[in-house]
Amino acid sequence: MHTLLDVLASGVHDAKNQLFIAESQIASAEARLGIELGEARYAIEAAASRLSRTLAAYHVLRKGATPAVTPVIVGDLCDEVVLDQKRHLASEGIVLTAACSVIDEWPLDRDLVTDMLNNAIQNAGRHAGSHVHLDARLNDGWLVLSVEDDGPGFATLPPPYGTGLMVAERLAGLHVRRGRQGSLQLRNGAGLGGARFELRLP
């Protein structure tokens, strides 16, 4: 199984490199032909970023490593995620809003958590009617990062989750501090009326 996973990881790495080549060719075509292909470049950049973070998650899960936990300014992390996702959602008629009441740093693996939030927002955007909301707050000594939408909600609750959510749940659990372990919670009937993805980090 480990050999198979290594082969798959190698394939992901090669695919990421090919995406960078494609992005360069599109940029060249834009300059040469005077056309605008921003959405195509966005899709390629987003896919390449997703593959990069998939590889990071693979290395943590496959090799039994610990997350690269460092103090992170939560507001900056949320701003980065909104910047990554807002334009694409807007092109689909979805408004992305965010609220971050956390002013302090928090220890977490920035790449892994960013990837989980990006993925959660993309999933929410596929099911939302018109609105997705990202929220960051402190609750009883936990950092709570949540994504909710105004769609119909999860078809099946509680778990089993889909593959992506299973990985997110495992990665959340690798964040351990002061005897507490990170977790992932999903529910329906959130503030916007749809589904809520909630990541709790100690």
TORPA-4810 file (N, C-alpha, C, O; in nm, 3 decimals):
<nodes>
NODE_1_0.081_-0.120_0.000_0.000_0.000_0.000_0.085_0.126_0.000_0.054_0.223_-0.069_M
NODE_2_0.194_0.125_0.079_0.280_0.242_0.084_0.342_0.270_-0.052_0.354_0.385_-0.091_H
NODE_3_0.382_0.164_-0.124_0.440_0.184_-0.256_0.338_0.247_-0.349_0.372_0.338_-0.426_T
NODE_4_0.214_0.202_-0.344_0.108_0.259_-0.426_0.087_0.405_-0.392_0.073_0.488_-0.481_L
NODE_5_0.085_0.438_-0.263_0.068_0.577_-0.223_0.183_0.664_-0.273_0.162_0.778_-0.314_L
NODE_6_0.304_0.609_-0.270_0.419_0.683_-0.318_0.407_0.710_-0.469_0.442_0.818_-0.516_D
NODE_7_0.358_0.611_-0.542_0.340_0.629_-0.687_0.235_0.736_-0.713_0.253_0.822_-0.799_V
NODE_8_0.125_0.732_-0.637_0.020_0.832_-0.653_0.073_0.972_-0.619_0.042_1.069_-0.689_L
NODE_9_0.152_0.982_-0.514_0.208_1.111_-0.475_0.300_1.164_-0.585_0.301_1.284_-0.613_A
NODE_10_0.377_1.075_-0.646_0.465_1.115_-0.756_0.383_1.166_-0.874_0.421_1.263_-0.939_S
NODE_11_0.270_1.100_-0.900_0.182_1.144_-1.008_0.123_1.281_-0.980_0.113_1.364_-1.071_G
NODE_12_0.084_1.305_-0.855_0.031_1.436_-0.817_0.137_1.544_-0.838_0.107_1.652_-0.889_V
NODE_13_0.260_1.514_-0.799_0.369_1.609_-0.816_0.390_1.642_-0.964_0.407_1.758_-1.000_H
NODE_14_0.390_1.539_-1.050_0.409_1.561_-1.194_0.294_1.644_-1.252_0.315_1.732_-1.335_D
NODE_15_0.171_1.614_-1.207_0.054_1.688_-1.256_0.065_1.836_-1.217_0.029_1.924_-1.296_A
NODE_16_0.113_1.861_-1.097_0.130_1.999_-1.052_0.229_2.073_-1.142_0.206_2.188_-1.179_K
NODE_17_0.337_2.008_-1.177_0.436_2.070_-1.264_0.378_2.100_-1.402_0.407_2.204_-1.461_N
NODE_18_0.296_2.008_-1.454_0.234_2.030_-1.584_0.137_2.149_-1.580_0.123_2.222_-1.678_Q
NODE_19_0.070_2.168_-1.467_-0.021_2.281_-1.454_0.056_2.413_-1.459_0.009_2.510_-1.518_L
NODE_20_0.172_2.418_-1.398_0.253_2.538_-1.403_0.295_2.569_-1.547_0.299_2.686_-1.588_F
NODE_21_0.327_2.465_-1.624_0.362_2.484_-1.765_0.243_2.540_-1.843_0.257_2.631_-1.923_I
NODE_22_0.124_2.483_-1.817_0.003_2.529_-1.885_-0.026_2.674_-1.850_-0.064_2.753_-1.937_A
NODE_23_-0.009_2.710_-1.723_-0.035_2.848_-1.681_0.060_2.944_-1.752_0.018_3.053_-1.791_E
NODE_24_0.185_2.905_-1.768_0.283_2.988_-1.838_0.245_3.006_-1.984_0.259_3.115_-2.039_S
NODE_25_0.197_2.900_-2.048_0.157_2.907_-2.188_0.035_2.997_-2.207_0.026_3.071_-2.305_Q
NODE_26_-0.060_2.991_-2.111_-0.178_3.078_-2.118_-0.138_3.224_-2.103_-0.187_3.310_-2.176_I
NODE_27_-0.048_3.252_-2.009_-0.002_3.390_-1.990_0.066_3.441_-2.116_0.049_3.558_-2.153_A
NODE_28_0.143_3.354_-2.182_0.210_3.392_-2.306_0.108_3.421_-2.416_0.123_3.516_-2.493_S
NODE_29_0.003_3.337_-2.424_-0.101_3.356_-2.526_-0.177_3.487_-2.502_-0.212_3.557_-2.597_A
NODE_30_-0.202_3.519_-2.375_-0.270_3.645_-2.343_-0.191_3.764_-2.395_-0.246_3.856_-2.456_E
NODE_31_-0.059_3.762_-2.370_0.026_3.872_-2.412_0.038_3.879_-2.564_0.040_3.987_-2.622_A
NODE_32_0.045_3.764_-2.627_0.066_3.759_-2.773_-0.061_3.795_-2.850_-0.054_3.863_-2.953_R
NODE_33_-0.176_3.750_-2.801_-0.301_3.767_-2.874_-0.390_3.879_-2.820_-0.491_3.915_-2.881_L
NODE_34_-0.351_3.935_-2.706_-0.430_4.043_-2.648_-0.565_3.999_-2.598_-0.663_4.073_-2.609_G
NODE_35_-0.573_3.878_-2.543_-0.699_3.827_-2.491_-0.691_3.810_-2.339_-0.581_3.808_-2.283_I
NODE_36_-0.804_3.798_-2.276_-0.811_3.784_-2.130_-0.857_3.644_-2.093_-0.968_3.603_-2.126_E
NODE_37_-0.770_3.571_-2.025_-0.801_3.434_-1.983_-0.780_3.419_-1.833_-0.728_3.319_-1.785_L
NODE_38_-0.823_3.522_-1.761_-0.801_3.523_-1.617_-0.865_3.407_-1.544_-0.805_3.352_-1.452_G
NODE_39_-0.987_3.368_-1.583_-1.053_3.258_-1.515_-0.981_3.126_-1.539_-0.974_3.041_-1.451_E
NODE_40_-0.926_3.109_-1.661_-0.850_2.987_-1.690_-0.723_2.983_-1.606_-0.686_2.878_-1.552_A
NODE_41_-0.656_3.098_-1.596_-0.535_3.102_-1.513_-0.568_3.079_-1.366_-0.494_3.011_-1.295_R
NODE_42_-0.680_3.136_-1.320_-0.722_3.114_-1.182_-0.746_2.966_-1.155_-0.703_2.913_-1.053_Y
NODE_43_-0.814_2.899_-1.249_-0.844_2.757_-1.230_-0.716_2.674_-1.222_-0.705_2.582_-1.141_A
NODE_44_-0.621_2.709_-1.306_-0.494_2.636_-1.305_-0.416_2.662_-1.176_-0.365_2.569_-1.114_I
NODE_45_-0.409_2.788_-1.137_-0.337_2.822_-1.014_-0.402_2.757_-0.892_-0.333_2.708_-0.803_E
NODE_46_-0.536_2.757_-0.889_-0.607_2.696_-0.777_-0.581_2.545_-0.772_-0.561_2.488_-0.665_A
NODE_47_-0.582_2.481_-0.890_-0.557_2.337_-0.896_-0.414_2.305_-0.853_-0.391_2.208_-0.781_A
NODE_48_-0.318_2.386_-0.898_-0.179_2.363_-0.861_-0.158_2.381_-0.711_-0.086_2.304_-0.647_A
NODE_49_-0.223_2.483_-0.655_-0.213_2.506_-0.512_-0.275_2.390_-0.435_-0.221_2.346_-0.333_S
NODE_50_-0.388_2.343_-0.484_-0.456_2.230_-0.419_-0.369_2.106_-0.421_-0.361_2.034_-0.322_R
NODE_51_-0.304_2.080_-0.533_-0.215_1.964_-0.543_-0.096_1.978_-0.448_-0.054_1.880_-0.386_L
NODE_52_-0.042_2.098_-0.438_0.071_2.120_-0.348_0.032_2.088_-0.204_0.109_2.025_-0.131_S
NODE_53_-0.086_2.131_-0.165_-0.129_2.108_-0.027_-0.173_1.963_-0.007_-0.163_1.910_0.104_R
NODE_54_-0.220_1.900_-0.112_-0.249_1.757_-0.104_-0.122_1.679_-0.076_-0.121_1.585_0.003_T
NODE_55_-0.013_1.719_-0.142_0.116_1.654_-0.116_0.161_1.677_0.028_0.214_1.587_0.092_L
NODE_56_0.139_1.799_0.080_0.177_1.827_0.218_0.098_1.739_0.314_0.153_1.684_0.409_A
NODE_57_-0.032_1.724_0.287_-0.115_1.639_0.372_-0.070_1.494_0.361_-0.067_1.422_0.461_A
NODE_58_-0.035_1.450_0.241_0.013_1.314_0.220_0.137_1.286_0.305_0.146_1.182_0.370_Y
NODE_59_0.231_1.380_0.303_0.355_1.358_0.378_0.327_1.348_0.529_0.391_1.270_0.599_H
NODE_60_0.232_1.426_0.577_0.197_1.420_0.719_0.131_1.286_0.752_0.169_1.221_0.850_V
NODE_61_0.034_1.245_0.671_-0.042_1.123_0.700_0.038_0.997_0.670_0.033_0.901_0.747_L
NODE_62_0.110_0.997_0.560_0.183_0.876_0.515_0.303_0.848_0.602_0.331_0.732_0.634_R
NODE_63_0.375_0.950_0.641_0.502_0.931_0.710_0.491_0.950_0.860_0.592_0.949_0.930_K
NODE_64_0.370_0.967_0.909_0.352_0.979_1.054_0.416_1.103_1.112_0.450_1.107_1.230_G
NODE_65_0.432_1.204_1.028_0.494_1.328_1.075_0.394_1.408_1.156_0.274_1.381_1.154_A
NODE_66_0.444_1.505_1.226_0.356_1.596_1.299_0.335_1.720_1.214_0.422_1.756_1.135_T
NODE_67_0.221_1.786_1.228_0.197_1.909_1.152_0.303_2.014_1.184_0.361_2.015_1.293_P
NODE_68_0.328_2.101_1.088_0.424_2.210_1.107_0.353_2.325_1.180_0.321_2.427_1.120_A
NODE_69_0.331_2.306_1.308_0.254_2.402_1.387_0.342_2.520_1.427_0.445_2.503_1.491_V
NODE_70_0.299_2.639_1.389_0.367_2.763_1.425_0.261_2.867_1.459_0.146_2.852_1.419_T
NODE_71_0.298_2.972_1.532_0.201_3.078_1.561_0.160_3.149_1.431_0.245_3.194_1.355_P
NODE_72_0.031_3.158_1.407_-0.022_3.217_1.284_-0.122_3.327_1.321_-0.206_3.308_1.409_V
NODE_73_-0.113_3.440_1.252_-0.212_3.546_1.272_-0.339_3.503_1.201_-0.343_3.495_1.078_I
NODE_74_-0.442_3.476_1.277_-0.564_3.416_1.223_-0.630_3.508_1.121_-0.681_3.460_1.019_V
NODE_75_-0.630_3.638_1.146_-0.690_3.731_1.052_-0.623_3.726_0.916_-0.690_3.734_0.812_G
NODE_76_-0.490_3.714_0.916_-0.418_3.706_0.789_-0.454_3.578_0.714_-0.470_3.578_0.592_D
NODE_77_-0.467_3.467_0.788_-0.504_3.340_0.727_-0.642_3.353_0.661_-0.660_3.309_0.547_L
NODE_78_-0.736_3.411_0.732_-0.871_3.427_0.676_-0.869_3.518_0.553_-0.938_3.490_0.454_C
NODE_79_-0.791_3.625_0.559_-0.781_3.716_0.444_-0.725_3.643_0.322_-0.771_3.664_0.210_D
NODE_80_-0.627_3.556_0.345_-0.567_3.481_0.235_-0.670_3.388_0.170_-0.679_3.379_0.048_E
NODE_81_-0.748_3.320_0.254_-0.849_3.227_0.202_-0.955_3.304_0.123_-0.995_3.261_0.014_V
NODE_82_-1.002_3.417_0.177_-1.103_3.497_0.107_-1.049_3.546_-0.027_-1.119_3.542_-0.127_V
NODE_83_-0.925_3.592_-0.028_-0.863_3.638_-0.152_-0.857_3.527_-0.256_-0.880_3.550_-0.374_L
NODE_84_-0.825_3.405_-0.210_-0.816_3.291_-0.300_-0.951_3.255_-0.361_-0.958_3.213_-0.477_D
NODE_85_-1.059_3.270_-0.284_-1.188_3.215_-0.323_-1.291_3.317_-0.371_-1.383_3.282_-0.445_Q
NODE_86_-1.278_3.442_-0.331_-1.388_3.538_-0.353_-1.417_3.563_-0.500_-1.534_3.567_-0.539_K
NODE_87_-1.315_3.580_-0.580_-1.337_3.613_-0.721_-1.407_3.500_-0.795_-1.500_3.522_-0.872_R
NODE_88_-1.361_3.377_-0.769_-1.422_3.264_-0.838_-1.567_3.247_-0.796_-1.653_3.224_-0.881_H
NODE_89_-1.596_3.258_-0.667_-1.734_3.246_-0.622_-1.822_3.355_-0.682_-1.936_3.331_-0.720_L
NODE_90_-1.766_3.476_-0.691_-1.842_3.586_-0.749_-1.880_3.557_-0.894_-1.988_3.594_-0.940_A
NODE_91_-1.790_3.490_-0.966_-1.820_3.457_-1.106_-1.934_3.356_-1.116_-1.996_3.342_-1.221_S
NODE_92_-1.961_3.285_-1.005_-2.071_3.189_-1.001_-2.196_3.249_-0.934_-2.294_3.179_-0.909_E
NODE_93_-2.190_3.379_-0.906_-2.305_3.445_-0.843_-2.315_3.421_-0.693_-2.422_3.439_-0.635_G
NODE_94_-2.204_3.381_-0.631_-2.202_3.353_-0.487_-2.124_3.463_-0.415_-2.011_3.494_-0.453_I
NODE_95_-2.183_3.519_-0.311_-2.115_3.620_-0.230_-2.042_3.550_-0.115_-2.102_3.469_-0.043_V
NODE_96_-1.914_3.581_-0.098_-1.836_3.527_0.013_-1.810_3.638_0.113_-1.749_3.740_0.079_L
NODE_97_-1.855_3.619_0.237_-1.828_3.715_0.344_-1.744_3.647_0.451_-1.734_3.525_0.456_T
NODE_98_-1.683_3.728_0.536_-1.597_3.673_0.641_-1.603_3.762_0.764_-1.621_3.883_0.755_A
NODE_99_-1.588_3.699_0.880_-1.581_3.771_1.007_-1.475_3.702_1.092_-1.482_3.581_1.115_A
NODE_100_-1.378_3.778_1.139_-1.272_3.722_1.223_-1.260_3.807_1.348_-1.216_3.922_1.343_C
NODE_101_-1.299_3.750_1.462_-1.290_3.822_1.589_-1.164_3.784_1.667_-1.148_3.823_1.783_S
NODE_102_-1.075_3.708_1.603_-0.952_3.662_1.670_-0.839_3.757_1.634_-0.800_3.764_1.517_V
NODE_103_-0.787_3.828_1.731_-0.681_3.926_1.703_-0.542_3.871_1.734_-0.442_3.929_1.693_I
NODE_104_-0.536_3.762_1.807_-0.407_3.705_1.846_-0.362_3.597_1.750_-0.439_3.549_1.666_D
NODE_105_-0.235_3.559_1.764_-0.183_3.445_1.691_-0.238_3.316_1.751_-0.280_3.312_1.867_E
NODE_106_-0.237_3.209_1.670_-0.282_3.080_1.719_-0.191_2.972_1.658_-0.158_2.978_1.540_W
NODE_107_-0.149_2.873_1.740_-0.060_2.770_1.687_-0.136_2.670_1.598_-0.229_2.603_1.643_P
NODE_108_-0.094_2.662_1.471_-0.157_2.569_1.377_-0.065_2.549_1.256_0.030_2.625_1.236_L
NODE_109_-0.095_2.447_1.177_-0.023_2.425_1.052_-0.093_2.509_0.945_-0.201_2.474_0.900_D
NODE_110_-0.031_2.617_0.906_-0.097_2.713_0.817_-0.136_2.649_0.683_-0.249_2.669_0.637_R
NODE_111_-0.046_2.573_0.622_-0.076_2.515_0.491_-0.193_2.418_0.499_-0.283_2.422_0.415_D
NODE_112_-0.193_2.332_0.600_-0.299_2.232_0.611_-0.434_2.298_0.640_-0.535_2.262_0.580_L
NODE_113_-0.434_2.394_0.732_-0.560_2.460_0.769_-0.612_2.545_0.653_-0.732_2.548_0.627_V
NODE_114_-0.522_2.614_0.584_-0.563_2.692_0.467_-0.627_2.602_0.363_-0.730_2.638_0.305_T
NODE_115_-0.567_2.487_0.339_-0.622_2.394_0.241_-0.760_2.344_0.283_-0.851_2.334_0.200_D
NODE_116_-0.777_2.312_0.412_-0.906_2.265_0.460_-1.014_2.372_0.442_-1.126_2.341_0.401_M
NODE_117_-0.980_2.497_0.471_-1.078_2.604_0.457_-1.110_2.632_0.311_-1.226_2.652_0.275_L
NODE_118_-1.006_2.634_0.225_-1.031_2.653_0.083_-1.123_2.545_0.028_-1.217_2.573_-0.047_N
NODE_119_-1.095_2.421_0.067_-1.177_2.309_0.019_-1.320_2.321_0.072_-1.416_2.296_-0.001_N
NODE_120_-1.334_2.360_0.199_-1.468_2.374_0.257_-1.547_2.484_0.186_-1.667_2.468_0.161_A
NODE_121_-1.481_2.595_0.153_-1.549_2.704_0.083_-1.588_2.664_-0.058_-1.696_2.697_-0.105_I
NODE_122_-1.498_2.591_-0.126_-1.531_2.544_-0.261_-1.651_2.449_-0.256_-1.740_2.458_-0.341_Q
NODE_123_-1.653_2.360_-0.158_-1.767_2.268_-0.144_-1.896_2.346_-0.114_-2.001_2.318_-0.170_N
NODE_124_-1.885_2.444_-0.024_-2.003_2.524_0.010_-2.053_2.600_-0.112_-2.174_2.611_-0.133_A
NODE_125_-1.961_2.652_-0.192_-1.999_2.727_-0.310_-2.075_2.644_-0.411_-2.160_2.696_-0.484_G
NODE_126_-2.044_2.515_-0.417_-2.115_2.427_-0.512_-2.260_2.403_-0.472_-2.342_2.368_-0.556_R
NODE_127_-2.291_2.422_-0.344_-2.426_2.393_-0.296_-2.502_2.517_-0.249_-2.622_2.509_-0.222_H
NODE_128_-2.434_2.629_-0.240_-2.496_2.751_-0.188_-2.597_2.807_-0.288_-2.588_2.785_-0.409_A
NODE_129_-2.695_2.880_-0.233_-2.786_2.953_-0.320_-2.721_3.080_-0.369_-2.715_3.106_-0.489_G
NODE_130_-2.671_3.161_-0.273_-2.608_3.288_-0.311_-2.504_3.337_-0.211_-2.442_3.441_-0.233_S
NODE_131_-2.484_3.264_-0.099_-2.402_3.319_0.009_-2.321_3.210_0.080_-2.375_3.105_0.116_H
NODE_132_-2.192_3.237_0.098_-2.104_3.153_0.179_-2.036_3.245_0.280_-1.997_3.357_0.247_V
NODE_133_-2.021_3.197_0.404_-1.963_3.280_0.509_-1.853_3.204_0.582_-1.870_3.089_0.621_H
NODE_134_-1.738_3.272_0.601_-1.624_3.220_0.677_-1.618_3.295_0.809_-1.628_3.417_0.813_L
NODE_135_-1.600_3.220_0.917_-1.599_3.282_1.049_-1.483_3.225_1.132_-1.452_3.106_1.123_D
NODE_136_-1.419_3.311_1.211_-1.313_3.268_1.302_-1.338_3.333_1.438_-1.354_3.454_1.448_A
NODE_137_-1.341_3.250_1.542_-1.367_3.303_1.677_-1.305_3.211_1.781_-1.266_3.099_1.750_R
NODE_138_-1.295_3.259_1.902_-1.248_3.178_2.014_-1.367_3.135_2.097_-1.461_3.211_2.120_L
NODE_139_-1.362_3.009_2.143_-1.473_2.957_2.223_-1.418_2.859_2.326_-1.377_2.748_2.292_N
NODE_140_-1.415_2.901_2.452_-1.372_2.815_2.563_-1.234_2.756_2.539_-1.211_2.637_2.563_D
NODE_141_-1.141_2.838_2.493_-1.004_2.792_2.473_-0.978_2.722_2.340_-0.869_2.670_2.319_G
NODE_142_-1.076_2.721_2.252_-1.061_2.662_2.119_-1.063_2.773_2.014_-1.132_2.874_2.030_W
NODE_143_-0.987_2.753_1.905_-1.004_2.834_1.787_-1.107_2.763_1.700_-1.087_2.647_1.661_L
NODE_144_-1.216_2.831_1.669_-1.323_2.771_1.589_-1.328_2.842_1.454_-1.357_2.962_1.446_V
NODE_145_-1.298_2.767_1.349_-1.304_2.818_1.212_-1.420_2.749_1.142_-1.425_2.626_1.136_L
NODE_146_-1.513_2.827_1.091_-1.632_2.766_1.033_-1.663_2.824_0.895_-1.632_2.939_0.865_S
NODE_147_-1.725_2.740_0.815_-1.774_2.780_0.682_-1.919_2.734_0.673_-1.949_2.618_0.699_V
NODE_148_-2.007_2.825_0.637_-2.147_2.786_0.622_-2.204_2.847_0.495_-2.149_2.942_0.439_E
NODE_149_-2.317_2.791_0.449_-2.379_2.839_0.326_-2.530_2.842_0.341_-2.585_2.797_0.442_D
NODE_150_-2.595_2.896_0.238_-2.741_2.905_0.240_-2.805_2.802_0.148_-2.914_2.823_0.095_D
NODE_151_-2.736_2.689_0.129_-2.787_2.583_0.045_-2.878_2.487_0.120_-2.928_2.520_0.228_G
NODE_152_-2.900_2.367_0.064_-2.994_2.271_0.123_-2.936_2.191_0.240_-3.010_2.119_0.307_P
NODE_153_-2.805_2.203_0.265_-2.744_2.128_0.375_-2.690_1.994_0.331_-2.708_1.953_0.216_G
NODE_154_-2.623_1.925_0.424_-2.567_1.793_0.396_-2.679_1.691_0.377_-2.778_1.691_0.451_F
NODE_155_-2.662_1.606_0.279_-2.763_1.503_0.254_-2.760_1.395_0.361_-2.864_1.338_0.395_A
NODE_156_-2.639_1.367_0.416_-2.624_1.262_0.515_-2.543_1.312_0.633_-2.430_1.356_0.616_T
NODE_157_-2.597_1.305_0.750_-2.529_1.336_0.875_-2.576_1.237_0.980_-2.693_1.197_0.976_L
NODE_158_-2.493_1.196_1.074_-2.351_1.226_1.086_-2.269_1.146_0.986_-2.323_1.097_0.887_P
NODE_159_-2.132_1.131_1.011_-2.046_1.056_0.919_-2.106_0.919_0.890_-2.188_0.874_0.969_P
NODE_160_-2.068_0.849_0.780_-1.941_0.868_0.710_-1.935_0.992_0.622_-2.033_1.029_0.556_P
NODE_161_-1.819_1.055_0.623_-1.794_1.169_0.537_-1.741_1.119_0.402_-1.707_1.002_0.386_Y
NODE_162_-1.736_1.213_0.307_-1.666_1.185_0.182_-1.517_1.181_0.207_-1.471_1.212_0.316_G
NODE_163_-1.441_1.142_0.104_-1.296_1.125_0.119_-1.228_1.252_0.167_-1.146_1.248_0.259_T
NODE_164_-1.262_1.368_0.105_-1.197_1.492_0.144_-1.222_1.528_0.288_-1.131_1.575_0.357_G
NODE_165_-1.343_1.506_0.337_-1.375_1.537_0.476_-1.310_1.439_0.572_-1.275_1.477_0.684_L
NODE_166_-1.294_1.314_0.530_-1.223_1.217_0.614_-1.079_1.261_0.634_-1.026_1.252_0.745_M
NODE_167_-1.016_1.309_0.527_-0.878_1.357_0.538_-0.873_1.479_0.629_-0.786_1.490_0.715_V
NODE_168_-0.967_1.572_0.611_-0.971_1.692_0.695_-0.988_1.655_0.842_-0.925_1.715_0.929_A
NODE_169_-1.072_1.556_0.869_-1.094_1.512_1.007_-0.965_1.457_1.068_-0.933_1.486_1.183_E
NODE_170_-0.891_1.378_0.990_-0.764_1.323_1.040_-0.661_1.432_1.062_-0.588_1.429_1.162_R
NODE_171_-0.654_1.528_0.970_-0.557_1.636_0.985_-0.591_1.726_1.103_-0.502_1.773_1.174_L
NODE_172_-0.720_1.749_1.125_-0.761_1.827_1.242_-0.717_1.757_1.370_-0.670_1.821_1.464_A
NODE_173_-0.732_1.624_1.373_-0.696_1.546_1.492_-0.548_1.545_1.523_-0.508_1.511_1.634_G
NODE_174_-0.465_1.581_1.424_-0.321_1.586_1.446_-0.278_1.713_1.520_-0.165_1.723_1.567_L
NODE_175_-0.368_1.809_1.530_-0.340_1.930_1.609_-0.373_1.900_1.755_-0.490_1.892_1.793_H
NODE_176_-0.270_1.884_1.836_-0.286_1.847_1.977_-0.211_1.948_2.063_-0.096_1.983_2.035_V
NODE_177_-0.278_1.995_2.167_-0.215_2.092_2.257_-0.286_2.090_2.391_-0.409_2.091_2.397_R
NODE_178_-0.208_2.087_2.497_-0.261_2.093_2.634_-0.368_1.986_2.659_-0.470_2.011_2.722_R
NODE_179_-0.341_1.866_2.608_-0.432_1.754_2.630_-0.558_1.759_2.545_-0.646_1.675_2.562_G
NODE_180_-0.567_1.855_2.455_-0.684_1.865_2.368_-0.645_1.828_2.224_-0.531_1.849_2.182_R
NODE_181_-0.741_1.774_2.153_-0.717_1.731_2.015_-0.816_1.799_1.922_-0.935_1.808_1.951_Q
NODE_182_-0.765_1.848_1.808_-0.851_1.914_1.711_-0.957_1.821_1.656_-0.941_1.698_1.658_G
NODE_183_-1.065_1.879_1.606_-1.173_1.797_1.554_-1.248_1.872_1.444_-1.235_1.993_1.429_S
NODE_184_-1.325_1.796_1.369_-1.409_1.849_1.263_-1.554_1.815_1.294_-1.586_1.700_1.327_L
NODE_185_-1.641_1.913_1.285_-1.784_1.890_1.309_-1.864_1.943_1.191_-1.835_2.051_1.139_Q
NODE_186_-1.963_1.867_1.150_-2.052_1.907_1.042_-2.196_1.906_1.093_-2.234_1.820_1.172_L
NODE_187_-2.274_2.002_1.048_-2.416_2.000_1.086_-2.496_2.081_0.985_-2.441_2.156_0.906_R
NODE_188_-2.624_2.063_0.991_-2.717_2.140_0.909_-2.788_2.245_0.995_-2.774_2.246_1.117_N
NODE_189_-2.863_2.332_0.930_-2.936_2.435_1.004_-2.846_2.541_1.061_-2.870_2.590_1.172_G
NODE_190_-2.742_2.579_0.986_-2.650_2.683_1.032_-2.717_2.820_1.023_-2.834_2.831_0.988_A
NODE_191_-2.641_2.924_1.055_-2.696_3.058_1.058_-2.756_3.102_0.926_-2.854_3.177_0.924_G
NODE_192_-2.699_3.056_0.815_-2.752_3.090_0.683_-2.859_2.992_0.637_-2.916_3.008_0.529_L
NODE_193_-2.885_2.890_0.719_-2.989_2.794_0.685_-2.941_2.668_0.618_-3.019_2.574_0.601_G
NODE_194_-2.815_2.663_0.579_-2.763_2.546_0.510_-2.670_2.464_0.596_-2.697_2.439_0.713_G
NODE_195_-2.558_2.420_0.535_-2.462_2.335_0.604_-2.356_2.419_0.675_-2.329_2.533_0.637_A
NODE_196_-2.296_2.359_0.778_-2.188_2.426_0.851_-2.072_2.328_0.867_-2.090_2.217_0.917_R
NODE_197_-1.954_2.372_0.824_-1.828_2.299_0.842_-1.755_2.372_0.954_-1.730_2.492_0.945_F
NODE_198_-1.721_2.300_1.061_-1.659_2.364_1.177_-1.532_2.292_1.216_-1.534_2.173_1.250_E
NODE_199_-1.422_2.363_1.211_-1.291_2.312_1.248_-1.254_2.370_1.384_-1.249_2.492_1.401_L
NODE_200_-1.230_2.281_1.480_-1.197_2.325_1.617_-1.052_2.285_1.647_-1.016_2.167_1.642_R
NODE_201_-0.971_2.386_1.678_-0.828_2.363_1.702_-0.791_2.406_1.844_-0.830_2.514_1.888_L
NODE_202_-0.715_2.322_1.916_-0.679_2.355_2.054_-0.569_2.461_2.063_-0.528_2.499_2.172_P
</nodes>
